[in-house]
Amino acid sequence: MADKSPLLLAYLSRASGWTPASELAEHLGVSTRTVRSYVTAVKAAAAPLDVILSSPDGYRLNRDAHSEYAARDRAAERAGTPRERITFLVTRLTHAGAELDVHELADSLFVSPSTVEADLRQVRALARESGLELVRVGDHVRLEGPDAGHRRMVSRLFSEEQAHGMVDLRRVQESFGIDDLSGFKTDVIDVLEHQGYTINEFGLDRVLLHTAIAVERSRGTSLADRAAEPGDSVAGALDRLVVDRFGTRLPAGELTDLTTLLTTRAGTRVAARPEVGEHLAVLRTIIDRAQEEFLVDLEDDAFLARLGAHVGNLVVRAREGVANPNPLARTIKSSYPLTYELAVFIAAEIQREFAITIGDDEIAYIALHIGSHLERRTGRRGVLIVVLVSPGYHDIADLLERRILPALGEEAVIDRVLTRTDVDLGTLSADLVISTVPWEVRPANVVIVQPIPTEADLDAVRGAVSRIRRQRRRRAIADELLLYFDDALFFRDLDASDETEVIRALGGRMQERGIIDDDYLEGVLSREQISSTAFTEWLAVPHSMRMTAHRTAIAIALFDPPIRWGEGTVQVVALVAFSAEGRATFQTVFEQFVEVFSDRTDVQRLLRSATDFPSFIDELVRLIDE
């Protein structure tokens, strides 16, 4: 494209009607012949879009086509890396009937034709994996194959590009020239909720990506080419929405595929009664085994109904080979390791019962269901007991209580109000004492406030509540750490090269101490084969899915430099021996332990300080305290 072609497009964009060539030539300072050359260059670069319309009256901008071309041009400007260029090429090729010229592609991407040729070889490999074929005739290339293959190919590229993050709907709109995909999403949510579905936002956004591809490929299809989908079904509503929003109608096969994706990935419909549903009877048996194995209470019909509906969709997806990426998978695995492990157990049982394969993303969705259920069961725990000391004078004590209560929130309750001046602090059994009596020497759990508390007094009360709760929790955890850690189970820079050697070394020491047997150690190795137990980038927690250890214990190995573990590396390995006894207490300790290793700075600090077992415990307690 010549240098002044952008100026020509800008001038036409401001014009309200036809613009003569002579007027354009005068504005650009060129001849009318050069204007015609510019127009020809723009048309060639924008093909198959008809960006500039011609008539005896001159030239006029086709604004809809120009808007799509501009979005495509911005995508080309971003296409700097090989991955970005491939995404750009695939997006262009999937446009309905798009046949691309290799040399024009090279010019638009500002690379050499040989670079485009190399990129096209990768596109050809991706196409074949998606059931498509990249056909070349001379200098022109096009994609041939079923519509589902086009959607699968583009969706895969977007998913890989975002590395399990959220789908950027604005980026999808820009890539496919679709207006207001967010508004369409709102309409789809209304349809699904009207049909009794609960929404999975993560799945819905990815289905919208498939929809954008399908809409782009169906543009140009007459609305009369296929009759409207009848009835009040999801398919019928989706058909009408696509027509209303995008002015096109999807082919029957595309509509059916998108409806299936919506109802299995973007929405879950719970059966009216827990006993209804193909998978509930099997799932109930699995849940019973999980309760027995992990000693948690999962006995709840509503929970079973929700999970059963999810598993029904999961089985459909697994049998059809449809992925369901979960952008929270890594966070769930690292932040809630025991909940995730319970989900791994349930997923393994589902795999066995239904002869399917379940990946980490689907396991994380199961963990979300479990975590939500357990959180609802937890209720309030660990509330602080507060005593108010306010010598009697009219209603001052009542006023103090009314002022203090909001500052306490739900974290503390006022047990007593003492109205004497001669209170013996040593006799008070309370977590926090709030007093209007000034003591020269007072314990750390006493806060002195004014008879009519100021905002500074209330801030001091809030700070004390927060500090005492934190101290109480950390003190209990620190006391319990030594219940599970042992000097004999601590290693620095163990002589091992991979996860199997580390597991056998740590497991062997546990066997010597009578903590586990051969079956438990083999269970640890088998569990590692199902899914990596690297819960963070620095910590691996190998373990068995059976709670058959003679007692609960943790063997620790610290590595500096890191050691290979699965597809990555770790610096801390904690082999956990699970026993059924004391699991509730251990869960709190273990989750705090994992939390310490979620921060790289904390891990490096521990590795520097923990030269032996005593210093390891000291530093671990200090990190938990902080």
Beta strands, then each sheet from edge to edge (+ up, - down):
strand 1: 52-55
strand 2: 58-61
strand 3: 100-101
strand 4: 133-137
strand 5: 140-144
strand 6: 197-199
strand 7: 267-269
strand 8: 384-389
strand 9: 412-418
strand 10: 432-435
strand 11: 446-448
strand 12: 490-492
strand 13: 539-540
strand 14: 548-565
strand 15: 568-579
sheet 1: 1+ 2-
sheet 2: 3+ 5- 4+
sheet 3: 6+ 7-
sheet 4: 9+ 8+ 10+ 11+
sheet 5: 12+ 14+ 15- 13-
end
